[in-house]
Amino acid sequence: MGGPLTRLGLVAVVCSTAVSLALTLGRQPTASACGSQRPFDFDTYEAQDYVSVYGTAIQMAAEGKVVTAPYNINGTADGLIDLRYQGLQMGPRTARLPENTALRIPPTIFKSIAWIEANWSNAASSVPYGGVGPVLRSFDCGYGLAQVTSGMGDNTGTPTASQAIIGTDFVFNLAEGARILADKWNSAPKYRPIAGNGDPASIEDWYFAIWSYNGFAFVNHPLNPNLNPLRGGTQSPIYHCYDPSAASYQATSSGGPAFGYGDYTYQERVYGCMRYPPYPSQGATTVRMWQPQTFLMPDFTIPSVAAAFSPEVFLSCEDQGFGAGCTAAMDFPTTIPDKQIIPHPDLTPPADPALTAALLGNPMFQYSGSQNVSLFVMRDGTVTRSSLTVTNVGLGVAPFRVRTSAPWIIVRHDTDPTGRTIDGGVAVGSDKSVVIRAATSGQPPIAQQGYTSQLIITIDPAQMPRGVSSGTVVIEPLFGGGGTFSVSVTGVKSFNYQTVLPGLSTSP
């Protein structure tokens, strides 16, 4: 991962690596991360100019300029969306200052994390850049660009408004990813060690927060004996991000690197891509996706650093639940004057707050379809269906949630696999060009202005009891105006349904 890749190759690497890393680094797939129900199925929009759009969105999220206030889509606890940036604490263990929203996450750290997590892809590999389709979802239910896993489990069968907007809209997905990363930083010193003086402006001081984004576990310990000590070729290993010019690339006779993605710890990968940013397209060699950053990795030849990274110290503290009483032993200095070691800032200039409006747009929902439908399970097992369209007559991406009152009511696209049930999606305004067919060999892509989500409401016969049942489908805007759309659904499951409920007919 990290080198210039095509769209399909890029996401294929993400998906295949997830499984291999589970074995290489001891990270095992678990059903609990996805909750007791099925994983959510969301549609999302994949930006066409992803380098520029995602680069801006990532920086805005890292600086807390995306979501500045909570709001509620329906007046219930389930409808609350509060993805505000909480700010960062600052200072050493003995003089820690409270959260301050004026302090930003170094943007290049979050850019590199989004590359390591998802190769800057928000949608699944089947979705072309500029297209709409299923969100990128990992085996452990990490969603979208930031691969948000925390809080995304399905235990009720219906996503909360927050879960739905994280899964459908890349801007809010990144806002939540930034909140999670900030939370990892703020968990020190109570539950995490502190690097350096705990200065959020210093790239080196983020070492433990970056580690924690993937899980503060021994599999990511740089001195884990299961990792090859020769990776990176130095005492302070760093991932090459598949850049042959990187010293850590260590080219073999075949031309490839001596050590690949899975040979490095998570934080070594993130720092590596910060130093050796990827190129945006196959064959590019001049313009990188972000500016390379200068920093120093922990030098384990320095006694004070080596002591802090002793595996025994980590494992002992892990056994104690990483309480404040033991994390202090893992604090390490990032300023060592006699070694000419000082921390480095992220040189990315602050983003213009006005860019938020352009990212979010001004969505306005409009619906077309019957609000009272009757659906039937036929003698041969086939079912009838009703059509519904969700249109954005405003600007930008309009994310929405789909709620059904009963598991036998299914909402999906006509072209979706039979087993898919959509929990949320997007409609795109006419200000954006949307790719509806990816480029093929010898054929250019086909695009149109805007995207209307065309849905069908139908029945899952296996979930529906015999006789007559009633339920509802509700389409709720997660961001934007136009109001909700509610459909009353009557379902009939009887071989002789006309005698059960005379006069009913299917909705077109």
Secondary structure, DSSP 8 states (H G I E B T S, - for coil): --S---HHHHHHHHHHHHHHHHHHS-----GGGG-SS----BEEE--TTHHHHHHHHHHHHHTT-S--S-EESSSSGGGEE------EEES-GGG-EEEETTS---HHHHHHHHHHHHTT--B-TTS-TT-EEEB-B-TT--BTTTTB-TT---SSSS--HHHHHHHH-HHHHHHHHHHHHHHHHHTTTTTS--BTT--TTBGGGGHHHHHHHH-SSGGG-TT-TTS-TTGGGSSS----TT-TTSGGG-B-TTSSBSS-GGGS-HHHHHHHHHHS---SSTT--S--SS---------TTSHHHHHHT-HHHHHHHHHTTS-HHHHGGG-B-S-BGGGTB---B-------TTHHHHHH-B-BEEEEE-SEEEEEE-TTS-B--EEEEEEE-SBSEEEEEEEESSTTEEEE-TTS-TT---SEEEEEEEEEEEEEE--BTTB--EEEEEE-EEEEEEE-TTTS-SEEEEEEEEEEESSSBS--EEEEEEEEE-TTHHHHSTT-----
